[in-house]
């Protein structure tokens, strides 16, 4: 008997590669898997590398009605021909295009994972439009999977869909975390060598941020808080601090303030290394993650930092405040609050007892709750329950 067909759709291939790493390969033992996304060449490379089928549909992260209609027609025709048992979408644009196309094509199981809602930071007409699109996505889906309790509660409070459609898989997240891959014991000598390469003193306390360098990740507040810590240093005998930024600078969607860009470029204590394929050596080089994002689903980087033994300073938003317990494995601050962010960074860098007490619980928390294999098994059980 042939395997049932499973279609996974994201807006761009990097979401398949990073956010869902290993998941599609795991599902191939149980389904005939096809990945659908934009960026034809990158998608094809990813499919060849991981051994699953691909189909290219051009999509963008922007509001592009004409291009979206073209994508919808292309996807509808493909799904009508392939007749998959399950279509599972991720990311907002892939969600609306994929769920509508799957509904039109009569796909029996139409699943959408919610891993963050850009509409949370929108206002006015844009917010109304995004709310409408989100509701439409959920109306075409048969099941909706918020990847955190906070997102679940928000969707319920906004009345985006009925409760019977909603479910959190496992303990949350979209993919769990590979705790053997993100393991500090693999990088025992990296701290010294990479610090030498980056010209970071051995005794410096290094804050790290990993992610897109954009406004709604809290980068403006982070750079300002770090600048204040530097000024404090000049008046006290504290160890030197460094800020290590790992991620691509985006200039089109939600760009940083001019003064923030200038500080990143001109301050020699802020080290920006751009996008990195493997972030583990940079975690091993750092002492604490700072992740002052305005909105998230269930952030992988916070789980990764914990697995690598780093305490985290995060904002009190869904996902972040589920992975981090204040005073246990990190510190939680209000979003967009420069003063509280500064105080938490200063305290973590200058109070060794506080730092040690948080660090001891970091990896243990992640291993106990978010192992990747357990998430995959929970998702497979959900798939099997739906198609049985």
PyMOL commands that set and color helices and strands:
alter all, ss='L'
color gray80, all
select helices_A, chain A and resi 13-19+23-27+40-50+65-82+92-104+118-121+124-140+149-157+163-165+184-187+190-197+215-217+219-233+258-266+280-285+300-307+320-323+338-350+352-359+362-369+372-387
alter helices_A, ss='H'
color red, helices_A
select strands_A, chain A and resi 5-9+32-37+53-56+86-90+109-114+143-146+205-210+241-246+270-272+288-291+311-315+330-333
alter strands_A, ss='S'
color yellow, strands_A
deselect
rebuild
show_as cartoon
